[in-house]
């Protein structure tokens, strides 16, 4: 957990060359959205949405598509206040603007209070396929639709409530992996249904969404919370394993009932599992703990 002040964090972000204006952050690292986007930025948003929607209609889980329809995100850059008003009625969540990446502590606090931080700037036309920092398209098009689903919304709030304590136990990498493999790169296969995606990193990626769901070389591993928390991940390339949930209820229930103190104590000093192990596992809903011990 960071002990930096807002001003210190702003200076550090500027020194790293991060794009957002951290100098105007409030104490909770939020900023005003500042809805003054140019015609070019609006055109980039529509291009991104038009291109990605062709894929999400085919490959995204129905809960994500339902969220897009209910919140209305495609025609223009969303007004955060307008979307928040709709989201509050559905799940009690709201959107808060941030300049980009923020420290862990305020991020968890926002989640615990059912506020999702969304970057207030958009990538350029030259960055349609890949951007280093998470921008508005990743945050909004990727994350926000799933927050319209009550069970997933409850999981995200619980994550915010418990993450700080898990980090204090020494499980910082482990709790990060859980977020990465669910909120960012999660897949879903309900009984009798085809495999679909819901994670934001997939929803906002033109190439990896297709690979994760349809690629012959994509390794699909049944979700097991402790296994997820032990498995390393890729930051700047396609994932070598994707964990498959049977439902959002399974994710919420596993998180709600997990003994994180015991898991962290048992696993924190062990090396991370290589995600390439996913290639050796059957794609079923059976727990895989014994296979990876």
C-alpha positions as CSV (number, residue, x, y, z in Angstrom):
1,X,0.0,0.0,0.0
2,X,1.4,3.3,-1.0
3,X,2.3,6.0,1.6
4,X,2.9,8.7,-1.0
5,X,0.9,11.9,-0.9
6,X,-1.2,12.9,-3.9
7,X,1.4,15.5,-4.8
8,X,4.3,13.0,-4.5
9,X,2.4,10.5,-6.6
10,X,1.7,13.2,-9.2
11,X,5.4,14.0,-9.5
12,X,6.4,10.4,-9.7
13,X,3.9,9.7,-12.5
14,X,5.1,12.8,-14.4
15,X,8.7,11.5,-14.0
16,X,7.6,8.1,-15.5
17,X,6.0,9.9,-18.5
18,X,2.5,8.8,-17.7
19,X,-0.1,10.6,-19.8
20,X,-2.7,11.7,-17.4
21,X,-2.7,15.0,-15.5
22,X,-2.1,13.9,-11.9
23,X,-1.5,17.4,-10.7
24,X,-5.2,18.0,-10.4
25,X,-6.0,14.9,-8.4
26,X,-8.2,15.2,-5.4
27,X,-7.3,13.4,-2.1
28,X,-9.0,10.2,-3.4
29,X,-7.1,10.4,-6.7
30,X,-10.3,11.3,-8.7
31,X,-10.5,14.2,-11.2
32,X,-13.2,15.8,-13.2
33,X,-14.0,14.1,-16.4
34,X,-13.9,17.4,-18.3
35,X,-16.2,16.5,-21.2
36,X,-14.5,18.6,-23.9
37,X,-13.4,15.9,-26.3
38,X,-12.6,16.8,-29.9
39,X,-14.3,15.5,-33.0
40,X,-11.2,13.4,-33.7
41,X,-11.5,11.8,-30.2
42,X,-15.2,11.1,-30.8
43,X,-14.3,9.6,-34.1
44,X,-11.6,7.3,-32.5
45,X,-14.2,6.2,-29.9
46,X,-16.7,5.2,-32.6
47,X,-14.0,3.4,-34.6
48,X,-12.9,1.5,-31.6
49,X,-16.5,0.6,-30.6
50,X,-17.6,-0.3,-34.1
51,X,-14.6,-2.6,-34.7
52,X,-14.8,-4.3,-31.3
53,X,-18.5,-4.7,-31.2
54,X,-18.3,-6.9,-34.3
55,X,-16.3,-9.3,-32.1
56,X,-18.1,-8.9,-28.8
57,X,-21.5,-9.7,-30.3
58,X,-20.0,-13.1,-31.2
59,X,-17.5,-13.8,-28.5
60,X,-18.6,-11.9,-25.3
61,X,-20.7,-13.4,-22.5
62,X,-24.4,-12.3,-22.7
63,X,-24.0,-10.5,-19.3
64,X,-21.5,-8.2,-20.9
65,X,-23.6,-7.5,-24.0
66,X,-26.6,-6.9,-21.7
67,X,-24.6,-4.3,-19.9
68,X,-23.6,-2.5,-23.1
69,X,-27.3,-2.3,-24.2
70,X,-28.5,-1.1,-20.8
71,X,-25.8,1.5,-20.3
72,X,-25.5,2.8,-23.9
73,X,-21.8,3.2,-24.5
74,X,-21.3,3.0,-28.3
75,X,-22.5,6.2,-30.0
76,X,-20.1,8.7,-28.4
77,X,-17.6,9.0,-25.6
78,X,-19.7,8.3,-22.5
79,X,-20.6,11.1,-20.0
80,X,-19.6,9.5,-16.7
81,X,-22.4,11.1,-14.8
82,X,-25.0,9.9,-17.2
83,X,-23.7,6.3,-17.1
84,X,-23.4,6.5,-13.3
85,X,-27.1,7.4,-13.0
86,X,-28.0,4.2,-15.0
87,X,-25.6,2.0,-13.2
88,X,-26.8,3.1,-9.7
89,X,-30.3,1.9,-10.6
90,X,-28.9,-1.5,-11.7
91,X,-26.3,-2.4,-9.1
92,X,-25.6,0.7,-6.9
93,X,-22.3,1.4,-8.6
94,X,-21.0,4.7,-10.1
95,X,-18.1,5.9,-12.3
96,X,-15.4,8.2,-11.0
97,X,-12.9,9.8,-13.3
98,X,-9.1,9.3,-12.7
99,X,-6.1,10.5,-14.7
100,X,-4.9,6.9,-15.2
101,X,-3.3,4.3,-13.0
102,X,-3.8,5.1,-9.3
103,X,-2.3,3.6,-6.1
104,X,-3.7,0.4,-4.7
105,X,-5.2,1.8,-1.5
106,X,-7.5,4.4,-3.1
107,X,-8.3,1.9,-5.9
108,X,-9.5,-0.7,-3.4
109,X,-11.4,2.0,-1.4
110,X,-13.3,3.0,-4.5
111,X,-14.2,-0.6,-5.3
112,X,-15.3,-1.2,-1.7
113,X,-17.7,1.8,-2.0
114,X,-19.0,0.7,-5.4
115,X,-17.1,3.3,-7.3
116,X,-15.2,2.3,-10.4
117,X,-12.2,4.4,-11.5
118,X,-12.2,5.2,-15.2
119,X,-9.4,7.0,-17.0
120,X,-10.7,10.4,-18.5
121,X,-8.5,10.4,-21.7
122,X,-8.6,8.3,-24.8
123,X,-5.9,6.7,-27.0
124,X,-5.0,8.2,-30.4
125,X,-5.8,6.7,-33.8
126,X,-2.2,5.5,-34.0
127,X,-2.9,3.4,-30.9
128,X,-6.0,1.5,-31.9
129,X,-4.5,-1.9,-31.5
130,X,-2.3,-1.5,-28.5
131,X,-1.7,1.0,-25.7
132,X,0.7,0.7,-22.8
133,X,-1.4,2.6,-20.2
134,X,-5.1,1.7,-19.6
135,X,-7.2,4.4,-21.2
136,X,-10.9,5.2,-21.3
137,X,-11.7,2.6,-23.9
138,X,-10.2,-0.1,-21.8
139,X,-11.8,1.0,-18.6
140,X,-15.2,1.9,-19.9
141,X,-15.8,-0.5,-22.9
142,X,-13.9,-3.2,-21.1
143,X,-14.9,-3.1,-17.4
144,X,-18.1,-1.1,-17.0
145,X,-20.7,-3.3,-18.8
146,X,-20.1,-6.2,-16.4
147,X,-20.7,-3.9,-13.4
148,X,-24.4,-3.9,-14.5
149,X,-24.6,-7.5,-13.4
150,X,-25.5,-7.8,-9.7
151,X,-23.4,-10.9,-8.8
152,X,-20.3,-9.7,-10.5
153,X,-20.8,-6.2,-9.0
154,X,-21.0,-7.8,-5.6
155,X,-17.7,-9.7,-6.3
156,X,-15.9,-6.5,-7.2
157,X,-17.1,-4.7,-4.0
158,X,-15.9,-7.7,-1.9
159,X,-12.6,-7.6,-3.7
160,X,-12.1,-4.0,-2.8
161,X,-13.0,-4.7,0.8
162,X,-10.6,-7.7,1.3
163,X,-7.7,-6.8,-1.0
164,X,-5.9,-4.5,1.4
165,X,-6.0,-7.1,4.2
166,X,-4.7,-9.8,1.8
167,X,-1.8,-7.6,0.8
168,X,-1.0,-6.9,4.5
169,X,-0.7,-10.7,4.9
170,X,1.9,-10.8,2.1
171,X,-0.4,-11.8,-0.7
172,X,0.0,-8.7,-2.9
173,X,1.0,-10.7,-6.0
174,X,-1.6,-13.3,-5.3
175,X,-4.5,-10.9,-5.1
176,X,-3.3,-9.2,-8.2
177,X,-3.4,-12.5,-10.1
178,X,-7.0,-13.1,-9.1
179,X,-8.0,-9.7,-10.5
180,X,-6.0,-10.3,-13.6
181,X,-7.5,-13.7,-14.4
182,X,-11.1,-12.7,-13.7
183,X,-11.8,-9.0,-14.1
184,X,-9.2,-8.6,-16.9
185,X,-9.0,-11.9,-18.7
186,X,-11.8,-14.1,-17.4
187,X,-13.8,-16.5,-19.6
188,X,-17.2,-18.1,-18.9
189,X,-18.7,-21.4,-20.0
190,X,-22.1,-22.0,-18.5
191,X,-23.6,-25.5,-18.6
192,X,-24.5,-26.4,-22.2
193,X,-23.3,-23.1,-23.6
194,X,-20.3,-22.2,-25.8
195,X,-17.2,-20.6,-24.3
196,X,-17.5,-16.8,-24.0
197,X,-15.3,-13.9,-22.6
198,X,-16.1,-11.2,-20.1
199,X,-12.7,-9.9,-18.9
200,X,-12.0,-6.2,-19.7
201,X,-8.5,-6.9,-21.2
202,X,-10.2,-9.2,-23.7
203,X,-13.2,-7.0,-24.4
204,X,-11.0,-4.1,-25.3
205,X,-8.5,-6.1,-27.4
206,X,-9.2,-6.8,-31.0
207,X,-6.7,-9.6,-31.4
208,X,-6.6,-11.3,-28.0
209,X,-10.3,-11.6,-27.7
210,X,-10.4,-13.8,-30.8
211,X,-7.3,-15.8,-29.6
212,X,-8.6,-16.4,-26.1
213,X,-12.0,-17.7,-27.2
214,X,-11.3,-19.3,-30.6
215,X,-7.6,-19.8,-30.8
216,X,-6.4,-23.4,-31.2
217,X,-3.4,-22.6,-29.0
218,X,-5.3,-20.9,-26.2
219,X,-5.1,-22.9,-23.0
220,X,-8.4,-23.0,-21.1
221,X,-8.2,-24.0,-17.5
222,X,-11.1,-24.6,-15.1
223,X,-11.3,-21.9,-12.5
224,X,-10.1,-22.7,-9.0
225,X,-9.4,-19.7,-6.7
226,X,-6.2,-20.9,-5.1
227,X,-4.8,-22.1,-8.4
228,X,-5.6,-18.7,-10.0
229,X,-3.8,-16.9,-7.1
230,X,-0.7,-19.0,-7.6
231,X,-0.4,-18.6,-11.4
232,X,1.8,-16.0,-13.0
233,X,0.6,-13.9,-15.9
234,X,1.8,-12.0,-19.0
235,X,1.6,-8.2,-19.2
236,X,2.7,-7.4,-22.7
237,X,1.7,-10.5,-24.7
238,X,-1.2,-13.0,-25.0
239,X,-1.9,-15.0,-21.9
240,X,-0.6,-18.5,-21.8
241,X,-3.6,-19.7,-19.8
242,X,-7.2,-18.4,-19.4
243,X,-9.3,-19.5,-16.5
244,X,-12.9,-20.5,-17.2
245,X,-15.7,-19.9,-14.8
246,X,-19.0,-21.8,-14.8
247,X,-20.9,-18.7,-13.6
248,X,-20.4,-15.4,-11.7
249,X,-22.0,-17.0,-8.7
250,X,-19.1,-19.5,-8.6
251,X,-16.7,-16.6,-8.6
252,X,-18.5,-14.7,-5.8
253,X,-19.0,-17.8,-3.7
254,X,-15.4,-18.9,-4.0
255,X,-14.2,-15.4,-3.0
256,X,-16.7,-15.1,-0.2
257,X,-15.9,-18.4,1.5
258,X,-12.1,-18.5,0.9
259,X,-9.7,-18.6,3.9
260,X,-7.3,-16.1,2.5
261,X,-5.1,-16.0,5.6
262,X,-4.5,-19.8,5.2
263,X,-4.0,-19.6,1.4
264,X,-1.4,-16.8,1.7
265,X,0.4,-18.4,4.6
266,X,0.6,-21.7,2.6
267,X,1.6,-20.3,-0.8
268,X,3.2,-16.8,-0.5
269,X,6.8,-18.1,-0.4
270,X,6.3,-20.5,-3.3
271,X,7.3,-19.6,-6.8
272,X,4.4,-18.7,-9.1
273,X,3.0,-21.5,-11.3
274,X,4.0,-21.3,-14.9
275,X,0.8,-20.5,-16.9
276,X,2.0,-22.8,-19.6
277,X,0.9,-25.6,-17.3
278,X,-2.6,-24.8,-18.6
279,X,-1.7,-26.9,-21.7
280,X,-1.6,-30.0,-19.6
281,X,-5.0,-29.5,-17.9
282,X,-8.4,-30.8,-19.1
283,X,-11.0,-28.1,-19.9
284,X,-13.6,-29.2,-17.4
285,X,-15.2,-27.7,-14.3
286,X,-13.4,-30.1,-11.9
287,X,-11.2,-28.6,-9.3
288,X,-7.5,-28.7,-10.4
289,X,-5.8,-28.2,-7.1
290,X,-4.5,-31.8,-6.9
291,X,-3.0,-31.6,-10.4
292,X,-0.9,-28.5,-9.6
293,X,0.4,-29.4,-6.2
